[in-house]
Structures are given as structure tokens and as C-alpha cells.
Amino acid sequence: MAQSIPAQAVSVAPRATVPATRLLSLDVFRGATMAAMVIVNNPGDWGNVYAPLLHAEWNGWTPTDLIFPFFLFIVGVSLTLSRGTMGSWTRILRRSAVIFLAGVLLAGIPRFPFATWRIPGVLQRIAVCYLAAATLFRLTRRDGRSNARQALTLGAWAAFFILAYWALVSWVAAPGGVAGDLSPNGNLGAFIDRTVFGTSHLWQRRRWDPEGIFSTIPAIGTALLGCIAGLCIGSNLSRPRKAAALAGGGVALVLLGLVWNESFPINKNLWTSSYVAFTAGAALLSLAFCYLVVDVRGWRKWAKPFEIFGVNAIALYVFSALLAKLLGYVRFATADGRASLGSLVYSRFYEPLAAPKNASLLFALTHLAVLFAILYVMYRRRIFLKA
């Protein structure tokens, strides 16, 4: 999967301080999600990876399938806590455009192959979902309106996107296909993506794309559910009651997703409605845990590494992407031909250390450790990249 939001081309805030109004538990949740992203995206050998660190092949889920929806959910929570959301419309539009363009550019680095340049992508989906959620949040925010009333309105919008997608997938057939086809090539979303982009601009030039146009509709619902969680945190409830409300909502959504899975399978690639419910519920439970432990109980020392990742999520993404590109595209001549820098480092230093899957995981953890060292220096110097 998995990536996070990009930088504002990228703007740097040197010697800036982390705002005192930041919600530490949200930074910790974001940082843990980002750390997981780095680990699952950078194994030493894709042929030797523990099953929980791989995406489900099609229907079903693994812990890895939670990472992207967790981040979209966090985007929704964050925008309710940001003063900028209620500021200039220009800022929202600019931020969405920068995120989208960054995703397109990073997909092309380093060769920028115009004939096969992937157009959909994770960052592109985040940009669209952020724009939609921020717009609806602003339009439903009225003077004197309680958080509860706005949450109900946003919940209705989330339900609309999720149910509309379910209905369209279930009852509308792609030309030449049948309604309700959830196969990789036969689903309605795959037809739309092929029609708009052609096959050469989709993920690895396949006939479908996991971040395509159609499945972005329910993904907006994921971000809106994050907005509702943010409104709960910003309400006048006591902190323990906020944590309980988040956890209760999480349990309800997880159960809804599991029940819905029986007729509309949990599927990340299609971002099915059951997947939205299940993963949003898991995100609520995770946020409730972080909020209870960090903000209610005040147990914060253990969370410092995740805070460092979380407050500089943009930098973590940018550096992770560039490091992966460097390891993959720098090549050297070998006795068997040419090998990438990453494969050489892995085969010479990691493969001899442990069993294949452990060596592959150790390589990913080293990748994360290198990035942590960079972000730690930035954190100490109060340097944060902003969108």
C-alpha cells in the first residue's frame, strides 16, 4: 500500500515548535501507523515476508490492510482539530492539489515514464478524500451548532457514500459484465478506471487499480468517520467518557463490518463498504486506546518514538520513498549481471544473519531505524515539514 500525506512542495518550518494544542495521542497513533507503513513497504525479500505483513490477496484482511484506512481516518480526525480547516478555502484547495501532485510526481521518480506513468495512487486518494471531508466539515459547521448535531450530519453523509457505493457495485453491471461482480477485472470500478486511464496508467499496468476513481467514493466515508471521532474528542465530555465513546463506536463498527462481510466481502482493493465499517471501527478502537493511555492516564514516555514519527509524518513519507527509490534504482555490475543496491546490501549483510523471513524483517526494521535517526535530529532541532 501505503503512503502518507506529502509536503507543500515541500515547505519547511525551521525552529518551529510543535503547537501546544496538538493532541499527543493522535500524533502517537499517526506515528505508529506510519512506522507500520515503513515496515510493510520495505522488506528485504518480498518472497520471504510474514503473512501479517502482506496484504490479503483479494477478499479478507490482514493487519497490513488496516494501515491505509487508518491514515485516512486520521486525516479526518486531524482536520477537525486544525484551525486551518475553517480558514481560507484557498488553503484547503492548495493543500489538496499539492498532495495530489506530489503523489503523481513520486510515482514517476526517477525516470518519469510518460507512457506508463501511474495516475491513481495513495496520495492522490488522500488528496481527494481530504478535500471532500474538509469541504463537508466546513459546510456543516454552523455557529451555535453542537458537535453532536454536526457529527450526525457528517454521519449521514458518510452513510450516503458507503451505501451508494454498495448499491452501485451490487446492482449496476459494467458493460458486458454482470451486476455484483467483485472480481479484479470484472468489477465496475475496474471498468471505469480502464475507460478513464487506459491500462498503461494503472497500478503495475494491470486491468484494475486499488486506488481507482470509483472506490474513492467509500474512502471519503472513511475520512468522514474520522471527522466524527474528532468532533467527539473536541466535545465537552470528560476525557474518560470520550475514550469510552470512541471505543463503543469502534466495537459497533467492527461488528457491522463483520456482519456485512457475509454478503459484501471485506476487500481493501475494492474498498468495500464492509471494509470501511470494519477498518473505521478498528481505527476508533486504536485511537481510544492511545487517547486513554496517553491523554487520560498520562503514560507518555513509551510513546516518544511514535510521537517523533507522528509530528513529522510528511518527512517520514518523503524520506522513506526516496530511500526505497535509491535502493531500488541504483545498480551495480555483478557476476550474474546487474543488481540493485538494496538487493546487494540484503544478500551480503542480512541473509547470513537469520532465517529468510527474519532477515527480511530485520532489513525493514533497519530501514525504519535509519529514518528514525533522521527524524530524531529534525525533532530535536524543531524542524517540521508541513503541507
N, C-alpha and C positions, 0 to 999 in steps of 0.2 A: 504494500500500500504506500507508504504512509509518509506524509509530509506535514508541515505546518505552515503558518502564515509567513509571508515574505516581508521584506523591508520596504520602506518607502524609497526605494531605488538606490541605495539603502541609506536612510538618514541615521546619523549617529548623534546621541545626546551625551557628550563628554562631561564628566564631572557632575552628571545629573544624579539626583538621589531618587531612590525608589519611593514613590509617594506614600505618605503615612496612611492614606486612606485605602491602600491596597488590601485586598482580602488575602491573607497569607495562605489560608487553606486552599484557595483557588490556585495560587501560584504553585503550591506543592502538588496539587492534582495535575495541573498542566505540566509541571516538570516531570512527574512520574510517567505521564502519558508520552511525553517527548523522549524520555530515556528509553521507554519500551520501543518506541518507533525506531530509534537508532539501532537497538539490538536486533530487532527482527529484519531490518533492512540491510544489515551488513555482516552476514555470516561469512566465515572463511571459505566454506564449500556448500553451495546450495544443495548438493546431493547428500549432505550429512547434517541435517537440522532436526532438532527435537520437534515432534509433532505440534506441541502448543505454540511454537514459534513460526508456524506456517499458517497461511490462510486455509480455510476449508476449500476443498476443490470446487464445490458448487453449493449445494444446499447444506445447511448446518452452520456451525460456527466453532471457532477456537478462540483462545484469549487474544490472538493477533487480530481477529476480526472486530475487536472492541476498540482498537486504537483510533481509527479514523472517526467513527461516530462520537467517541469521547471528545475528540478535539472540536468537532463541530458543535457539540453540546457546550463545551467550554466557551466557544466563541459567543454563543447565545447568552450564557451567564455574564460574560465579561462586558458585553455591550450595555447591559442594564446598569452596570456599576461605573461606566465611563461617562464623564461629563461631556466628552466629545460627541456622544451619540445624540444629545439634544442640542448640539451646537449647529454649525453650518452644514447645510446639505452638501455643500461642495466638498467638505472633508470626508464625508461618507462615500460620495461618488469617487473621489480621488483615491481613497484607500482601497476601495473595491477594484478600481482599474489597475492600481499598482500591483495588488495581489494577483490579479488575473494575468497581467503581462509578465510578471515575474515567473509564474508557472510556465507560460509559453516559452520564455527565454531559457529557463533552466532545463526544459525538455530538449532544447536544441543544442545546448553546450556539449562539446566544444566545436562540433562541425557544422551545426545549423543546416541540416539536410532538408531543403525546402520540399523535395518530392515526397518525403516520408515523415515530415515533422508532425509529431503528435499534437493535436489541438486540444482535446479534452484532457483533464488531469485533476489531480487532487487540489492543487492550489486554485485552479480555475473554479472547481466546485465550491471551495471555501469562499471565494470572492462573490459568487452568485448568492450563496446562502447568507453570507454576511449582509449583502446589500438588501436582500428581501427581508431578513429578520429585523435589521435596523430600521428599514422603512416602515414596516408594520408596527414596530415598537414606538416609533415617533408618532405615527398617525393615531395610535390608540392611547397615547399618553395625553391626558387632559387635566387641566388644573382642577383640583378637588377630587379627581377620581382616585379611588383607593387602589392599592396594589392588587387586592383580591379581584376587583372588577376588571382591571386590565389583564390580569392573569387569565380570567375566564374568557375574555375576548381573544387573547392570543391562543388559548387552548382550542377555541372554536376554529381559528384559522389553521392551527396545526392539524386538527381532526379533518378539516376540509382537504388539505394537501394529501394527507395519508390515505383517507378514504377514496378520494378522487383517483389517486394512483391505483389503488386496489381494484376499483371498479373498471377503470380503463384496461388494465392488464388482464382482468378476468373476462371481460365481455367484448373487447374490441380486438379484432384479429388484424395482424399485418397482412398486406396484400399477398395472396397466395398461401396464407397460413391459416391457423385456427385460433380462435379466442382461448385465452388461458395458457398458451404455450409458454413455458418458462425455460426452454432450452437455450443454450448460448446463442445459437444462430436464429432461432425461430421466434424469440420474444419481440414484442412490439418496440421496445427501446432499441434493440439492435437494428431493426429496420430503419428507424428514424435516424440513428447515427450514421448508417451506411448511406442513407439518402442525402444527408447534410454534408458529411465529411468525406465520403468515399472510404474504401477500406485502407488506403495507404496512410491515412492520418489518424487511425485509431491505435489503440494500445498494441504494440508489437505487430501492427498491421494485421490484426485479427479481424473477424467479422462482427465484433462487438467491443464495447469499451466499458469497463467498470465505473468510469466517471462520466458516462454519456449524458446527453441532454435530458432524456425522459426521466431517468432515475434521480435526477437532481430535484425533481418535484417533492418526493417524500423526504429527501435530505433537508429541504427547507424546514420540514416539520421537526427534524431533529434539533436544528438550531432554535426553533421557537420553543421547544420544550426546555431548552437551556435557559431561554429568557424567563420562562415561568419560574424555574428554580432560582434565578437571580432576583426576581421580584419577591420570592419567599425570603431570601436572605436579607433583602432590603426592607422587609416589613417591620412592624412594631412588636412582633412576637419575641419572647425571650429566646436566648440562644439555644437552650436545650429543646424548646418546642420547635424551633426552626430545624434543628437536626432531626427531630422525630418526624416532622412533616416531610422532609426530604426522603428519609428512609421509608416512610409509609408509602409515598408516591412511587418510590423505586420498586418496592415489593409488588405493588399493584400493576405497574407497567411490565415488570418481568413476567408475572403470571399471565397478563394479557398476551404478551408476545409468544409465550409457550403454548397457550391455547390456540392462538391464531395460526401458529406454526403447523397445526394439524391439517389446515385447509389451504394455507398460503405460506409456503415454507420460508423459514429464516434463510436469507440469502444476501450476502454482502454485495456481490456483483450486480444484483438487480436492485439492491437497497429496498427490499420488500417491506411492506407495511408492518409485518410481524417483526422484521429486523429492527425497524425504527422503535417500536414499542419495547422490545427486549433490550436493545443496547441503551436506550434512554433510561430505562429502569436500572440497568447496571451502572450507568453513569451517576444517577441520583444516589444510589447506594454508596458508590465510591466517594462522591462529594460529601455525603452525610458523614461518612467515616472520617474523612480529612477534616471537616468542619468541627466535628465533635472532639477529635483528638487535639487538633492544633489550636482552634479558636475558642473552644469551650473549656477543655481541660488544660490548655496551655502547654502541652508537651511538644516542644518545638525543636529541641536540639537534634533529634534524629532526622528531621525534615530538611536540614540546611542544604544538603546536596540537591534535593529536588527543588528547593526554592531557587537556588542558583540557576538550574536549568529553566525553571518556570518564568523567571523575570526576564530572561533573555532568550525566549523561545525562537525568536526570529534568527538571532545569531546562531543558535544551535542548528536550526534547519539549514541555513546558508552554508555554514562550515561543514556540516555533515554531507550535504550534497556535493560540495566542491571536493572534499576529501575522497568520497566514493568515486567521483569522476576521475580524479588524479590516479587513484589506484587501479582503475579500470582501463584508462586510455593511454597511460604511459607504458610503453612496451620495450622489451629488450630481446636481443637475439639469444637463442638458446640452442642446445644441441638438437632439440626437436622442432625448431622453427622459431617462433616468437611467442613470448609470454608476457602477460600484464605484470605490472609492479605488484599488484595485490596478490596475484597467484604465486609469484616468486617468494614474496615475504611469507605467505602462508605455508607454502611447501617446505621452505627451508627452516623456518623458525617455529611454526606451530604444529605441523603434522607430527614431528618427532616427540612432542611433549605429552600427548594424551591420545585416548581413543578418538576416532574420527569426529563424532558428534561433540565431544568435549573440546577438542581442538578448534572446531568451527565456532563454538560458542565463545571460547576464550578470545578468538580473533575479534568477534563482535564486541566483547567487553573491553578489549584494548582500544578499539575504535571509540567507544564511549568514554574511556578514561582520558584519551588524548583530547577529546572535545571538552571534557570537564576541566582539564587543566587550563585550556584557553579561556573558557567562560569564568573560571575562578579568578583569573587575573583581571578580566574585564569587570567582574563584580567588585573586586577589591578597589579598582580604580573608578568605580561608579560610571562605567560606560555601558549604555544600553542601546540596542538598535530598536527603532520604532517604525511602525508603518504610518 
